[in-house]
Amino acid sequence: MKLCAICAAAGFFTNGAITGMYAIFAKAFPTHVRAFGTGFAVGVGRGGSVLAPILAGFLFTAGLGLPTVAIIMALGSLLAAGVLSMLKLSPEAPEAEAGEERSEIRGDLKGAVAHGR
């Protein structure tokens, strides 16, 4: 029963961390590259989730014990935490950027309509 509770808590907090990353992406990437930046970061994470079991299998096959493999695998999370701590988040709210961009687009559309395009 304890193992089920531990797994449920780990899943809850892992999912919460992933969800929180989307909020960080909104502040970290400028508007014009936000979709690419978010997709790239999520793709790198998914690549890690594919490679992690393969790497663990190689480490176990090499004769390393569970504690050693667990520490080696935890280094990926430590590396990710270090990268996140170095992010410089822009002080502007993304809503202000989006509002400015929308007004520019509306202006472009008005000009296109006025010129019959």
TIVO-2410 file (N, C-alpha, C; in nm, 3 decimals):
# residues 117
REC num residu      c1      c2      c3 atome chaine
REC   1      M   0.083  -0.120   0.000     N      A
REC   1      M   0.000   0.000   0.000    CA      A
REC   1      M   0.087   0.126   0.000     C      A
REC   2      K   0.199   0.122   0.074     N      A
REC   2      K   0.287   0.238   0.078    CA      A
REC   2      K   0.346   0.266  -0.060     C      A
REC   3      L   0.382   0.161  -0.132     N      A
REC   3      L   0.440   0.179  -0.265    CA      A
REC   3      L   0.340   0.245  -0.359     C      A
REC   4      C   0.214   0.208  -0.350     N      A
REC   4      C   0.110   0.271  -0.434    CA      A
REC   4      C   0.099   0.420  -0.402     C      A
REC   5      A   0.103   0.455  -0.275     N      A
REC   5      A   0.092   0.595  -0.236    CA      A
REC   5      A   0.214   0.674  -0.284     C      A
REC   6      I   0.332   0.615  -0.273     N      A
REC   6      I   0.454   0.681  -0.319    CA      A
REC   6      I   0.449   0.703  -0.470     C      A
REC   7      C   0.406   0.603  -0.543     N      A
REC   7      C   0.396   0.615  -0.689    CA      A
REC   7      C   0.293   0.719  -0.728     C      A
REC   8      A   0.180   0.723  -0.659     N      A
REC   8      A   0.077   0.822  -0.688    CA      A
REC   8      A   0.129   0.963  -0.661     C      A
REC   9      A   0.200   0.981  -0.550     N      A
REC   9      A   0.256   1.113  -0.518    CA      A
REC   9      A   0.362   1.154  -0.621     C      A
REC  10      A   0.446   1.059  -0.660     N      A
REC  10      A   0.550   1.089  -0.759    CA      A
REC  10      A   0.486   1.129  -0.892     C      A
REC  11      G   0.384   1.059  -0.934     N      A
REC  11      G   0.313   1.093  -1.058    CA      A
REC  11      G   0.245   1.228  -1.050     C      A
REC  12      F   0.185   1.257  -0.936     N      A
REC  12      F   0.117   1.386  -0.917    CA      A
REC  12      F   0.216   1.501  -0.930     C      A
REC  13      F   0.329   1.492  -0.859     N      A
REC  13      F   0.425   1.601  -0.861    CA      A
REC  13      F   0.501   1.611  -0.992     C      A
REC  14      T   0.523   1.499  -1.058     N      A
REC  14      T   0.587   1.502  -1.190    CA      A
REC  14      T   0.496   1.570  -1.290     C      A
REC  15      N   0.369   1.536  -1.289     N      A
REC  15      N   0.274   1.600  -1.379    CA      A
REC  15      N   0.261   1.749  -1.347     C      A
REC  16      G   0.263   1.783  -1.220     N      A
REC  16      G   0.258   1.924  -1.180    CA      A
REC  16      G   0.379   2.001  -1.230     C      A
REC  17      A   0.495   1.938  -1.227     N      A
REC  17      A   0.616   2.002  -1.276    CA      A
REC  17      A   0.608   2.026  -1.427     C      A
REC  18      I   0.558   1.929  -1.499     N      A
REC  18      I   0.544   1.944  -1.645    CA      A
REC  18      I   0.446   2.056  -1.676     C      A
REC  19      T   0.336   2.061  -1.605     N      A
REC  19      T   0.237   2.166  -1.627    CA      A
REC  19      T   0.297   2.303  -1.595     C      A
REC  20      G   0.374   2.311  -1.489     N      A
REC  20      G   0.441   2.436  -1.454    CA      A
REC  20      G   0.541   2.481  -1.558     C      A
REC  21      M   0.599   2.385  -1.629     N      A
REC  21      M   0.695   2.420  -1.735    CA      A
REC  21      M   0.628   2.503  -1.845     C      A
REC  22      Y   0.502   2.475  -1.875     N      A
REC  22      Y   0.433   2.552  -1.978    CA      A
REC  22      Y   0.422   2.699  -1.938     C      A
REC  23      A   0.401   2.727  -1.810     N      A
REC  23      A   0.398   2.865  -1.763    CA      A
REC  23      A   0.536   2.929  -1.776     C      A
REC  24      I   0.639   2.852  -1.747     N      A
REC  24      I   0.776   2.904  -1.761    CA      A
REC  24      I   0.807   2.932  -1.907     C      A
REC  25      F   0.764   2.843  -1.997     N      A
REC  25      F   0.789   2.864  -2.140    CA      A
REC  25      F   0.725   2.994  -2.188     C      A
REC  26      A   0.605   3.025  -2.137     N      A
REC  26      A   0.535   3.146  -2.180    CA      A
REC  26      A   0.614   3.271  -2.144     C      A
REC  27      K   0.688   3.265  -2.034     N      A
REC  27      K   0.769   3.380  -1.994    CA      A
REC  27      K   0.909   3.377  -2.054     C      A
REC  28      A   0.962   3.259  -2.081     N      A
REC  28      A   1.101   3.247  -2.124    CA      A
REC  28      A   1.121   3.273  -2.272     C      A
REC  29      F   1.023   3.236  -2.355     N      A
REC  29      F   1.039   3.251  -2.500    CA      A
REC  29      F   0.967   3.374  -2.550     C      A
REC  30      P   1.031   3.451  -2.639     N      A
REC  30      P   0.960   3.564  -2.701    CA      A
REC  30      P   0.841   3.513  -2.783     C      A
REC  31      T   0.746   3.599  -2.806     N      A
REC  31      T   0.621   3.559  -2.872    CA      A
REC  31      T   0.645   3.493  -3.007     C      A
REC  32      H   0.737   3.547  -3.086     N      A
REC  32      H   0.754   3.497  -3.222    CA      A
REC  32      H   0.818   3.358  -3.228     C      A
REC  33      V   0.876   3.309  -3.120     N      A
REC  33      V   0.934   3.174  -3.121    CA      A
REC  33      V   0.877   3.085  -3.011     C      A
REC  34      R   0.771   3.130  -2.949     N      A
REC  34      R   0.717   3.056  -2.833    CA      A
REC  34      R   0.669   2.917  -2.870     C      A
REC  35      A   0.599   2.901  -2.979     N      A
REC  35      A   0.548   2.769  -3.017    CA      A
REC  35      A   0.663   2.674  -3.049     C      A
REC  36      F   0.763   2.722  -3.123     N      A
REC  36      F   0.878   2.638  -3.154    CA      A
REC  36      F   0.955   2.603  -3.028     C      A
REC  37      G   0.979   2.702  -2.943     N      A
REC  37      G   1.056   2.677  -2.820    CA      A
REC  37      G   0.987   2.578  -2.729     C      A
REC  38      T   0.857   2.593  -2.713     N      A
REC  38      T   0.781   2.500  -2.629    CA      A
REC  38      T   0.785   2.359  -2.688     C      A
REC  39      G   0.760   2.349  -2.819     N      A
REC  39      G   0.762   2.218  -2.885    CA      A
REC  39      G   0.898   2.152  -2.877     C      A
REC  40      F   1.003   2.232  -2.895     N      A
REC  40      F   1.138   2.177  -2.888    CA      A
REC  40      F   1.169   2.125  -2.748     C      A
REC  41      A   1.136   2.204  -2.647     N      A
REC  41      A   1.164   2.163  -2.509    CA      A
REC  41      A   1.085   2.037  -2.471     C      A
REC  42      V   0.958   2.032  -2.511     N      A
REC  42      V   0.878   1.913  -2.481    CA      A
REC  42      V   0.933   1.793  -2.558     C      A
REC  43      G   0.977   1.814  -2.681     N      A
REC  43      G   1.035   1.706  -2.760    CA      A
REC  43      G   1.163   1.651  -2.698     C      A
REC  44      V   1.248   1.740  -2.646     N      A
REC  44      V   1.370   1.695  -2.579    CA      A
REC  44      V   1.334   1.611  -2.457     C      A
REC  45      G   1.232   1.654  -2.383     N      A
REC  45      G   1.187   1.577  -2.266    CA      A
REC  45      G   1.135   1.440  -2.305     C      A
REC  46      R   1.062   1.434  -2.413     N      A
REC  46      R   1.010   1.304  -2.459    CA      A
REC  46      R   1.122   1.215  -2.509     C      A
REC  47      G   1.221   1.277  -2.572     N      A
REC  47      G   1.338   1.199  -2.616    CA      A
REC  47      G   1.410   1.138  -2.496     C      A
REC  48      G   1.420   1.216  -2.389     N      A
REC  48      G   1.481   1.163  -2.267    CA      A
REC  48      G   1.402   1.049  -2.207     C      A
REC  49      S   1.270   1.058  -2.216     N      A
REC  49      S   1.187   0.949  -2.161    CA      A
REC  49      S   1.197   0.823  -2.245     C      A
REC  50      V   1.235   0.837  -2.371     N      A
REC  50      V   1.257   0.719  -2.456    CA      A
REC  50      V   1.394   0.658  -2.427     C      A
REC  51      L   1.495   0.744  -2.413     N      A
REC  51      L   1.632   0.694  -2.396    CA      A
REC  51      L   1.663   0.645  -2.254     C      A
REC  52      A   1.592   0.696  -2.154     N      A
REC  52      A   1.622   0.661  -2.015    CA      A
REC  52      A   1.612   0.511  -1.986     C      A
REC  53      P   1.506   0.441  -2.026     N      A
REC  53      P   1.501   0.297  -1.998    CA      A
REC  53      P   1.609   0.219  -2.074     C      A
REC  54      I   1.644   0.267  -2.193     N      A
REC  54      I   1.749   0.199  -2.269    CA      A
REC  54      I   1.883   0.214  -2.197     C      A
REC  55      L   1.913   0.338  -2.152     N      A
REC  55      L   2.037   0.362  -2.078    CA      A
REC  55      L   2.040   0.280  -1.949     C      A
REC  56      A   1.929   0.276  -1.877     N      A
REC  56      A   1.923   0.197  -1.753    CA      A
REC  56      A   1.948   0.049  -1.783     C      A
REC  57      G   1.892   0.000  -1.891     N      A
REC  57      G   1.915  -0.139  -1.929    CA      A
REC  57      G   2.062  -0.166  -1.956     C      A
REC  58      F   2.129  -0.076  -2.027     N      A
REC  58      F   2.272  -0.093  -2.053    CA      A
REC  58      F   2.353  -0.090  -1.924     C      A
REC  59      L   2.314  -0.001  -1.832     N      A
REC  59      L   2.387   0.009  -1.705    CA      A
REC  59      L   2.370  -0.118  -1.622     C      A
REC  60      F   2.248  -0.171  -1.617     N      A
REC  60      F   2.226  -0.296  -1.544    CA      A
REC  60      F   2.301  -0.412  -1.609     C      A
REC  61      T   2.301  -0.414  -1.743     N      A
REC  61      T   2.372  -0.521  -1.815    CA      A
REC  61      T   2.522  -0.514  -1.789     C      A
REC  62      A   2.571  -0.390  -1.768     N      A
REC  62      A   2.715  -0.372  -1.740    CA      A
REC  62      A   2.751  -0.417  -1.599     C      A
REC  63      G   2.652  -0.457  -1.520     N      A
REC  63      G   2.680  -0.510  -1.387    CA      A
REC  63      G   2.669  -0.408  -1.275     C      A
REC  64      L   2.619  -0.288  -1.303     N      A
REC  64      L   2.604  -0.189  -1.197    CA      A
REC  64      L   2.482  -0.221  -1.113     C      A
REC  65      G   2.489  -0.189  -0.987     N      A
REC  65      G   2.378  -0.215  -0.896    CA      A
REC  65      G   2.271  -0.107  -0.902     C      A
REC  66      L   2.159  -0.135  -0.840     N      A
REC  66      L   2.046  -0.042  -0.840    CA      A
REC  66      L   2.081   0.096  -0.785     C      A
REC  67      P   2.152   0.106  -0.670     N      A
REC  67      P   2.184   0.241  -0.620    CA      A
REC  67      P   2.269   0.323  -0.719     C      A
REC  68      T   2.365   0.259  -0.784     N      A
REC  68      T   2.451   0.328  -0.879    CA      A
REC  68      T   2.372   0.373  -1.001     C      A
REC  69      V   2.288   0.285  -1.053     N      A
REC  69      V   2.206   0.319  -1.169    CA      A
REC  69      V   2.109   0.433  -1.132     C      A
REC  70      A   2.050   0.428  -1.014     N      A
REC  70      A   1.957   0.533  -0.972    CA      A
REC  70      A   2.027   0.668  -0.964     C      A
REC  71      I   2.149   0.670  -0.913     N      A
REC  71      I   2.224   0.796  -0.904    CA      A
REC  71      I   2.259   0.848  -1.042     C      A
REC  72      I   2.302   0.760  -1.130     N      A
REC  72      I   2.336   0.802  -1.267    CA      A
REC  72      I   2.211   0.857  -1.338     C      A
REC  73      M   2.098   0.791  -1.322     N      A
REC  73      M   1.976   0.836  -1.386    CA      A
REC  73      M   1.927   0.969  -1.326     C      A
REC  74      A   1.953   0.991  -1.198     N      A
REC  74      A   1.912   1.116  -1.134    CA      A
REC  74      A   1.994   1.234  -1.184     C      A
REC  75      L   2.110   1.209  -1.241     N      A
REC  75      L   2.193   1.319  -1.293    CA      A
REC  75      L   2.121   1.395  -1.404     C      A
REC  76      G   2.035   1.329  -1.479     N      A
REC  76      G   1.957   1.397  -1.583    CA      A
REC  76      G   1.864   1.502  -1.522     C      A
REC  77      S   1.799   1.467  -1.413     N      A
REC  77      S   1.712   1.563  -1.345    CA      A
REC  77      S   1.793   1.676  -1.285     C      A
REC  78      L   1.909   1.645  -1.232     N      A
REC  78      L   1.996   1.748  -1.177    CA      A
REC  78      L   2.041   1.845  -1.286     C      A
REC  79      L   2.075   1.791  -1.401     N      A
REC  79      L   2.114   1.875  -1.515    CA      A
REC  79      L   1.998   1.964  -1.558     C      A
REC  80      A   1.878   1.910  -1.567     N      A
REC  80      A   1.760   1.989  -1.604    CA      A
REC  80      A   1.734   2.099  -1.502     C      A
REC  81      A   1.749   2.070  -1.374     N      A
REC  81      A   1.728   2.171  -1.270    CA      A
REC  81      A   1.831   2.283  -1.283     C      A
REC  82      G   1.954   2.248  -1.317     N      A
REC  82      G   2.057   2.350  -1.337    CA      A
REC  82      G   2.026   2.440  -1.456     C      A
REC  83      V   1.979   2.380  -1.564     N      A
REC  83      V   1.943   2.460  -1.682    CA      A
REC  83      V   1.826   2.552  -1.649     C      A
REC  84      L   1.726   2.501  -1.580     N      A
REC  84      L   1.611   2.584  -1.543    CA      A
REC  84      L   1.651   2.700  -1.453     C      A
REC  85      S   1.747   2.678  -1.365     N      A
REC  85      S   1.788   2.785  -1.274    CA      A
REC  85      S   1.861   2.897  -1.349     C      A
REC  86      M   1.910   2.870  -1.469     N      A
REC  86      M   1.980   2.972  -1.546    CA      A
REC  86      M   1.889   3.048  -1.642     C      A
REC  87      L   1.761   3.012  -1.649     N      A
REC  87      L   1.669   3.081  -1.739    CA      A
REC  87      L   1.652   3.227  -1.697     C      A
REC  88      K   1.654   3.313  -1.794     N      A
REC  88      K   1.624   3.455  -1.770    CA      A
REC  88      K   1.482   3.481  -1.821     C      A
REC  89      L   1.391   3.501  -1.728     N      A
REC  89      L   1.253   3.523  -1.766    CA      A
REC  89      L   1.232   3.671  -1.796     C      A
REC  90      S   1.162   3.699  -1.905     N      A
REC  90      S   1.139   3.838  -1.943    CA      A
REC  90      S   1.043   3.903  -1.844     C      A
REC  91      P   1.066   4.029  -1.808     N      A
REC  91      P   0.981   4.095  -1.709    CA      A
REC  91      P   0.843   4.132  -1.762     C      A
REC  92      E   0.828   4.140  -1.897     N      A
REC  92      E   0.698   4.177  -1.953    CA      A
REC  92      E   0.603   4.060  -1.943     C      A
REC  93      A   0.478   4.092  -1.924     N      A
REC  93      A   0.376   3.988  -1.923    CA      A
REC  93      A   0.349   3.945  -2.066     C      A
REC  94      P   0.331   3.816  -2.090     N      A
REC  94      P   0.305   3.770  -2.227    CA      A
REC  94      P   0.177   3.830  -2.284     C      A
REC  95      E   0.081   3.865  -2.198     N      A
REC  95      E  -0.043   3.922  -2.248    CA      A
REC  95      E  -0.018   4.055  -2.316     C      A
REC  96      A   0.074   4.136  -2.261     N      A
REC  96      A   0.104   4.265  -2.321    CA      A
REC  96      A   0.167   4.246  -2.459     C      A
REC  97      E   0.258   4.150  -2.470     N      A
REC  97      E   0.321   4.122  -2.599    CA      A
REC  97      E   0.215   4.077  -2.699     C      A
REC  98      A   0.126   3.990  -2.657     N      A
REC  98      A   0.024   3.938  -2.748    CA      A
REC  98      A  -0.069   4.049  -2.791     C      A
REC  99      G  -0.104   4.140  -2.699     N      A
REC  99      G  -0.191   4.251  -2.734    CA      A
REC  99      G  -0.127   4.344  -2.836     C      A
REC 100      E   0.002   4.372  -2.817     N      A
REC 100      E   0.074   4.456  -2.913    CA      A
REC 100      E   0.078   4.389  -3.049     C      A
REC 101      E   0.104   4.260  -3.050     N      A
REC 101      E   0.113   4.187  -3.176    CA      A
REC 101      E  -0.022   4.185  -3.246     C      A
REC 102      R  -0.130   4.168  -3.171     N      A
REC 102      R  -0.262   4.167  -3.231    CA      A
REC 102      R  -0.294   4.301  -3.296     C      A
REC 103      S  -0.257   4.412  -3.229     N      A
REC 103      S  -0.287   4.542  -3.288    CA      A
REC 103      S  -0.206   4.563  -3.415     C      A
REC 104      E  -0.083   4.511  -3.420     N      A
REC 104      E  -0.004   4.520  -3.543    CA      A
REC 104      E  -0.069   4.439  -3.654     C      A
REC 105      I  -0.119   4.323  -3.623     N      A
REC 105      I  -0.184   4.239  -3.724    CA      A
REC 105      I  -0.311   4.307  -3.773     C      A
REC 106      R  -0.390   4.365  -3.681     N      A
REC 106      R  -0.511   4.435  -3.723    CA      A
REC 106      R  -0.478   4.550  -3.817     C      A
REC 107      G  -0.371   4.624  -3.784     N      A
REC 107      G  -0.329   4.734  -3.871    CA      A
REC 107      G  -0.291   4.683  -4.009     C      A
REC 108      D  -0.220   4.572  -4.016     N      A
REC 108      D  -0.182   4.514  -4.144    CA      A
REC 108      D  -0.305   4.470  -4.222     C      A
REC 109      L  -0.403   4.413  -4.152     N      A
REC 109      L  -0.524   4.367  -4.219    CA      A
REC 109      L  -0.605   4.485  -4.273     C      A
REC 110      K  -0.611   4.593  -4.196     N      A
REC 110      K  -0.684   4.711  -4.242    CA      A
REC 110      K  -0.619   4.767  -4.369     C      A
REC 111      G  -0.486   4.770  -4.368     N      A
REC 111      G  -0.415   4.819  -4.487    CA      A
REC 111      G  -0.439   4.729  -4.607     C      A
REC 112      A  -0.445   4.598  -4.585     N      A
REC 112      A  -0.469   4.505  -4.695    CA      A
REC 112      A  -0.609   4.521  -4.751     C      A
REC 113      V  -0.707   4.543  -4.662     N      A
REC 113      V  -0.845   4.562  -4.706    CA      A
REC 113      V  -0.858   4.693  -4.783     C      A
REC 114      A  -0.791   4.798  -4.734     N      A
REC 114      A  -0.798   4.928  -4.800    CA      A
REC 114      A  -0.738   4.923  -4.941     C      A
REC 115      H  -0.640   4.839  -4.962     N      A
REC 115      H  -0.576   4.828  -5.092    CA      A
REC 115      H  -0.637   4.719  -5.179     C      A
REC 116      G  -0.743   4.658  -5.134     N      A
REC 116      G  -0.815   4.558  -5.212    CA      A
REC 116      G  -0.746   4.423  -5.220     C      A
REC 117      R  -0.666   4.388  -5.123     N      A
REC 117      R  -0.598   4.257  -5.123    CA      A
REC 117      R  -0.676   4.154  -5.050     C      A
***
